[in-house]
Structures are given as C-alpha cells and as structure tokens.
Amino acid sequence: MTGPAAPPPDAPPPVRSGLLLGVGAYVIWGLLPLYLKLVSHVPALQVLAHRVLWSAAMLAVVVVALKRTRAILALATPRTILMLATSALLIALNWLVYIWAIDHDHVLDASLGYFINPLVNVALGVVVLGERVRRVQGVAIALAAAGVALLALASGGGLWISLVLAFSFSFYGLIRKVAAIDALGGLLIETFLLAPLALGVLLVAYGQGHSGFGQDRATDGLLVLAGAVTAAPLLMFAAAARRMPYAALGLLQYIAPTLQFSLAVFVFGEHLRPADIASFALIWLGLAVYATDGVRTARAVSRR
C-alpha cells in the first residue's frame, strides 16, 4: 500500500500559495471603489442583489465544471449550513454598507473600517478562540481604540460605517475559518442561501419600474461583471484563511484599506479633517506596532 502522492516539485507550499491568494484578494478589494463608482447610479440594494445572483451563477458553473457537486453536498451538514447562513448574512450586510458608503462618498470611512478590522480579529481570537494577547498586541489594540474614540468624540458621522464593516467582516472571516467546508463549497452555499432574497429584490424593483438592469448595455455589462468581482476575491480570501495563520492573514489586510484611502483622497477628492488625520494616525500607529510584533514573533518561531 503506497502513501499519499507527493505534490509536484513546482507546486507552491500551502503558506506561500495562501500568501499569494491573500494579497490578490486584498488588492481587488482595495480597488473595488473604482468599480462601484461606475454603478453608483444603481441603488445599492440592487447592486448587492446582482452581486449575489451573478456570483451564484458563476459559482454553479465552476462547481459543475470541476465535478465538485457531490463532494460539496456531502459536507453540507445541518451544522455547516447554519454556520454558512450566519456568514452569508454577515457578508451581505458588509457588502450593502460598503456599496452604500462608496455611493455616498464615504470611501474614507470605509477604509477606516478595514484598518480597524485586523485588530478586531485579534480581539476575536482572544474572546472566541481563547488566544492570549501579548503585551505589545494589547498596546496596538489600545492605540486603535483611542483612534476610534477620538473620531467618535469629533462626531464623525461615518463612524458607524467603519464599525459595521470592521466587525461584520471579522466575524465572517472567523466563521469561514472554522466551518468544516472548503472555500468553493462554502461560498456556493452562501450565495445560494442569499439568492432567493436577491431575486426578490430585483423582481420588486422591476415591478415598480425602478430596475437598474435593462436600461443600457454598459450598465448591464457592469452588473453582470459583479459576479466575478464578488466571487473571485472571496474565494481567494477563504482559501487563504484556511492555508495561513489567522494572525498572518491579518497583516495582509492593510493592503485593501491603504488602496481605498489613497483612492478616497487622491482620486475621489474626499476631505480629511484634523480629527480624521489624528484618528488615522493613532490607528496606523497601532497597526504598525501590531505588524512589527507579528514579524518579530514569526522570525522567532522560524529560528526554533
């Protein structure tokens, strides 16, 4: 009896391939405001519905082409379905708030949410997974919390956007990490669970004469493209989350908000108030402390 087949010599190791997938996902998410601005004339709820339905269609084709249907159905236990129903609602909330934020010129607030996100992951690791926080990580969290508090005291009207995005995506990532199903199967089930609601939204809009689809070919093409824009980075992220330590994946999360922040200031012309600058500075400092500690810890482990 022979053992399991060895991977091809040129196959990337899991952590390295996870790194590439994670970077790719966050770059796509970081540039997503450019796409969403092109469909900003379509109501946010309809854009969300199109993201769900076209993603479901694309994923169904992928699953059939890869002959994964039976394997995915075998993993779809009641417990897994319940977990994926929860993660589906979380990612739908995240998408809706994010689309609305871009449409209403709150790209800076959206980027702030994803800057906070890695530190929320640390907090979830402690509270949910029972992980220990090193003293340096505690300092990083305190600095970020101070930045959020400063923005709240300055009456930052978009702070709710930042907090909803940060917490919804952190809990989504946590559930997808522990759910006993692979990236493709999990995303397929999530989108199919959301598909009836999405179809209902579009049918109501069509019946009321407010549908954004069917008005012009350019808009139709962009809405169809929502499937690939949505599914590709989510598949990449879910796969990366299963191949990398969750803390290491958190370090990559700086890519997307940095790109979003740059777009907000240099492309969309959003105004930075003094309170925004101070708040971002505190959060960036916290992230820098957290990242430095993560790199030092990883090096220390590799030397053992």
C-alpha positions as CSV (number, residue, x, y, z in Angstrom):
1,M,0.0,0.0,0.0
2,T,1.5,3.3,-1.1
3,G,1.3,6.6,0.8
4,P,-0.3,9.8,-0.5
5,A,1.0,11.2,-3.7
6,A,3.6,13.9,-3.3
7,P,2.9,17.3,-4.7
8,P,4.6,18.3,-7.9
9,P,8.1,19.8,-7.5
10,D,6.9,23.2,-8.7
11,A,3.8,23.3,-6.6
12,P,3.8,26.2,-4.1
13,P,3.6,25.2,-0.4
14,P,0.3,26.0,1.3
15,V,1.5,29.0,3.2
16,R,3.1,30.6,0.1
17,S,0.1,29.9,-2.0
18,G,-2.1,31.3,0.8
19,L,0.0,34.4,0.8
20,L,-0.4,34.9,-3.0
21,L,-4.2,34.3,-2.7
22,G,-4.5,36.7,0.2
23,V,-2.6,39.5,-1.5
24,G,-4.6,39.1,-4.7
25,A,-7.9,39.2,-2.7
26,Y,-7.0,42.4,-0.9
27,V,-5.7,44.2,-4.0
28,I,-9.0,43.5,-5.7
29,W,-11.0,44.7,-2.7
30,G,-8.7,47.8,-2.4
31,L,-9.6,48.8,-6.0
32,L,-13.3,47.9,-5.7
33,P,-14.4,51.5,-5.2
34,L,-13.4,52.2,-8.8
35,Y,-15.9,49.6,-10.0
36,L,-18.6,50.6,-7.6
37,K,-18.4,54.3,-8.7
38,L,-19.2,53.1,-12.2
39,V,-22.6,51.6,-11.0
40,S,-23.3,54.3,-8.4
41,H,-26.4,55.3,-10.4
42,V,-28.0,51.9,-9.5
43,P,-29.5,51.6,-6.0
44,A,-27.1,49.9,-3.5
45,L,-29.6,47.1,-2.7
46,Q,-29.9,46.3,-6.4
47,V,-26.2,46.2,-6.8
48,L,-26.0,43.8,-3.8
49,A,-28.7,41.6,-5.4
50,H,-26.8,41.5,-8.7
51,R,-23.6,40.6,-6.8
52,V,-25.3,37.7,-5.2
53,L,-27.2,36.3,-8.3
54,W,-24.3,36.6,-10.8
55,S,-21.9,35.1,-8.2
56,A,-24.3,32.2,-7.7
57,A,-24.5,31.6,-11.4
58,M,-20.7,31.8,-11.9
59,L,-20.0,29.5,-8.9
60,A,-22.5,26.9,-10.1
61,V,-20.7,26.7,-13.4
62,V,-17.4,26.3,-11.7
63,V,-18.6,23.6,-9.4
64,V,-20.2,21.6,-12.2
65,A,-17.1,22.0,-14.4
66,L,-14.9,20.8,-11.5
67,K,-17.3,17.9,-10.7
68,R,-17.5,19.0,-7.1
69,T,-21.3,18.9,-6.6
70,R,-21.4,15.6,-4.7
71,A,-18.4,16.5,-2.5
72,I,-19.9,19.8,-1.5
73,L,-23.3,18.2,-0.8
74,A,-21.6,15.7,1.4
75,L,-20.1,18.5,3.5
76,A,-23.4,20.4,3.8
77,T,-24.3,19.1,7.2
78,P,-27.1,21.0,9.2
79,R,-24.4,22.5,11.5
80,T,-22.4,23.7,8.5
81,I,-25.5,25.1,6.8
82,L,-26.4,27.0,9.9
83,M,-22.8,28.5,10.1
84,L,-22.9,29.4,6.5
85,A,-26.3,31.0,6.8
86,T,-24.8,33.2,9.5
87,S,-21.7,34.1,7.5
88,A,-24.0,34.8,4.4
89,L,-25.9,37.4,6.4
90,L,-22.7,38.9,7.7
91,I,-21.2,39.3,4.2
92,A,-24.4,40.6,2.8
93,L,-24.5,43.3,5.5
94,N,-20.9,44.1,4.8
95,W,-21.5,44.4,1.0
96,L,-24.6,46.5,1.4
97,V,-23.0,49.0,3.8
98,Y,-19.8,49.1,1.7
99,I,-21.7,49.8,-1.5
100,W,-23.8,52.5,0.2
101,A,-20.6,54.1,1.6
102,I,-19.0,54.3,-1.8
103,D,-22.1,55.6,-3.5
104,H,-22.4,58.4,-0.8
105,D,-18.7,59.5,-0.9
106,H,-17.7,57.8,2.4
107,V,-14.7,55.9,1.0
108,L,-12.5,57.2,3.8
109,D,-15.0,55.8,6.4
110,A,-15.0,52.5,4.6
111,S,-11.2,52.4,4.6
112,L,-11.1,53.2,8.3
113,G,-13.3,50.1,8.9
114,Y,-10.9,47.9,7.2
115,F,-7.9,49.4,9.0
116,I,-9.7,48.5,12.3
117,N,-10.5,45.1,11.0
118,P,-7.2,43.3,11.8
119,L,-7.3,44.5,15.4
120,V,-10.8,43.3,15.8
121,N,-9.5,39.9,14.6
122,V,-7.1,39.9,17.5
123,A,-9.9,40.7,19.9
124,L,-12.0,37.8,18.5
125,G,-9.0,35.5,18.8
126,V,-8.9,36.2,22.5
127,V,-12.6,36.2,23.2
128,V,-13.8,33.4,20.9
129,L,-10.7,31.2,20.3
130,G,-9.1,31.6,23.7
131,E,-5.8,33.0,22.3
132,R,-3.5,35.1,24.5
133,V,-2.7,38.7,23.7
134,R,0.9,39.7,24.2
135,R,1.6,43.0,25.8
136,V,2.6,44.6,22.6
137,Q,-0.6,43.5,20.9
138,G,-2.5,45.0,23.8
139,V,-0.8,48.3,23.2
140,A,-1.7,48.1,19.5
141,I,-5.4,47.5,20.3
142,A,-5.4,50.4,22.8
143,L,-3.9,52.8,20.2
144,A,-6.5,51.8,17.6
145,A,-9.3,52.1,20.2
146,A,-8.1,55.6,21.1
147,G,-8.3,56.5,17.4
148,V,-11.8,55.3,17.1
149,A,-12.8,57.1,20.3
150,L,-11.3,60.3,19.0
151,L,-13.3,60.0,15.9
152,A,-16.5,59.4,17.9
153,L,-15.9,62.4,20.1
154,A,-15.3,64.5,17.0
155,S,-18.8,63.5,15.8
156,G,-17.6,61.5,12.9
157,G,-20.9,60.9,11.0
158,G,-19.5,57.9,9.2
159,L,-18.1,56.1,12.2
160,W,-21.0,53.7,12.1
161,I,-19.9,52.6,8.6
162,S,-16.4,51.9,9.8
163,L,-17.5,49.8,12.8
164,V,-20.1,47.8,10.9
165,L,-17.6,47.0,8.2
166,A,-14.9,46.0,10.7
167,F,-17.0,43.8,12.9
168,S,-19.1,42.1,10.1
169,F,-16.0,41.1,8.1
170,S,-14.1,39.9,11.2
171,F,-16.9,37.7,12.3
172,Y,-17.4,36.5,8.7
173,G,-13.7,35.5,8.5
174,L,-13.9,33.7,11.8
175,I,-16.9,31.6,10.8
176,R,-15.4,30.7,7.4
177,K,-12.1,29.7,9.2
178,V,-13.8,27.2,11.5
179,A,-16.6,26.0,9.2
180,A,-16.0,22.4,8.0
181,I,-16.1,23.1,4.3
182,D,-13.7,24.4,1.7
183,A,-13.7,27.9,0.1
184,L,-15.6,27.0,-3.1
185,G,-18.3,24.9,-1.3
186,G,-18.8,27.5,1.4
187,L,-19.2,30.4,-1.0
188,L,-21.5,28.4,-3.2
189,I,-23.8,27.6,-0.3
190,E,-23.7,31.2,1.0
191,T,-24.7,32.7,-2.3
192,F,-27.5,30.1,-2.9
193,L,-28.9,30.9,0.6
194,L,-28.9,34.6,-0.3
195,A,-30.1,34.1,-3.9
196,P,-33.9,34.0,-3.2
197,L,-33.7,37.3,-1.3
198,A,-31.7,38.8,-4.1
199,L,-34.1,37.7,-6.7
200,G,-37.0,39.1,-4.7
201,V,-35.3,42.5,-4.5
202,L,-34.8,42.6,-8.3
203,L,-38.3,41.5,-9.1
204,V,-39.8,44.1,-6.8
205,A,-37.6,46.8,-8.4
206,Y,-38.6,45.6,-11.9
207,G,-42.3,45.6,-10.9
208,Q,-42.1,49.2,-9.6
209,G,-40.2,50.4,-12.8
210,H,-37.0,51.2,-10.8
211,S,-34.8,48.4,-12.1
212,G,-31.2,49.4,-12.9
213,F,-30.9,46.4,-15.2
214,G,-32.0,46.7,-18.8
215,Q,-31.5,50.5,-19.1
216,D,-28.3,50.4,-21.2
217,R,-25.7,47.9,-22.2
218,A,-22.8,49.4,-20.3
219,T,-24.7,49.2,-17.0
220,D,-25.9,45.7,-17.8
221,G,-22.4,44.6,-18.5
222,L,-21.1,46.1,-15.3
223,L,-23.8,44.4,-13.2
224,V,-23.1,41.0,-14.8
225,L,-19.4,41.6,-14.0
226,A,-20.4,41.9,-10.4
227,G,-20.3,38.1,-10.2
228,A,-16.6,37.8,-10.9
229,V,-15.7,40.9,-8.9
230,T,-17.5,39.4,-5.9
231,A,-16.7,35.7,-6.1
232,A,-13.1,35.8,-7.1
233,P,-11.7,37.7,-4.1
234,L,-13.9,35.9,-1.7
235,L,-12.8,32.6,-3.0
236,M,-9.2,33.7,-2.7
237,F,-9.7,35.1,0.8
238,A,-11.4,31.9,2.1
239,A,-8.7,29.7,0.6
240,A,-6.0,31.9,2.1
241,A,-7.7,31.9,5.5
242,R,-7.5,28.1,5.6
243,R,-3.9,28.0,4.5
244,M,-2.4,30.7,6.7
245,P,-2.4,31.5,10.4
246,Y,-5.2,33.9,11.1
247,A,-2.8,36.5,12.6
248,A,-0.6,36.4,9.5
249,L,-3.7,36.9,7.3
250,G,-4.5,39.9,9.4
251,L,-1.2,41.6,8.3
252,L,-2.3,41.4,4.7
253,Q,-5.5,43.3,5.5
254,Y,-3.6,46.6,5.4
255,I,-3.4,46.4,1.6
256,A,-7.1,47.0,0.9
257,P,-7.7,50.0,3.2
258,T,-4.4,51.6,2.1
259,L,-5.6,51.4,-1.5
260,Q,-9.1,52.6,-0.5
261,F,-7.6,55.5,1.5
262,S,-5.4,56.5,-1.5
263,L,-8.4,56.4,-3.9
264,A,-10.5,58.5,-1.4
265,V,-8.0,61.3,-1.1
266,F,-6.2,61.4,-4.4
267,V,-8.9,60.2,-6.9
268,F,-12.3,61.0,-5.4
269,G,-11.2,64.1,-3.6
270,E,-12.7,63.4,-0.1
271,H,-11.7,65.9,2.5
272,L,-9.6,65.0,5.5
273,R,-10.5,66.8,8.7
274,P,-7.9,67.3,11.5
275,A,-9.8,64.7,13.6
276,D,-9.7,62.2,10.8
277,I,-5.9,62.7,10.4
278,A,-5.3,62.3,14.2
279,S,-7.6,59.2,14.3
280,F,-6.0,57.6,11.3
281,A,-2.5,58.3,12.8
282,L,-3.4,56.5,16.0
283,I,-4.8,53.5,14.2
284,W,-1.9,53.4,11.8
285,L,0.5,53.5,14.8
286,G,-1.4,50.7,16.4
287,L,-1.2,48.7,13.2
288,A,2.5,49.4,12.9
289,V,3.1,48.1,16.5
290,Y,0.9,45.0,15.8
291,A,2.7,44.3,12.5
292,T,6.2,44.7,13.9
293,D,5.3,42.4,16.8
294,G,3.9,39.8,14.3
295,V,7.0,39.9,12.2
296,R,9.3,39.5,15.2
297,T,7.2,36.6,16.6
298,A,7.2,34.8,13.2
299,R,11.0,35.2,13.0
300,A,11.5,33.9,16.5
301,V,9.3,30.8,15.7
302,S,11.2,30.1,12.5
303,R,14.5,30.1,14.3
304,R,13.5,27.3,16.7
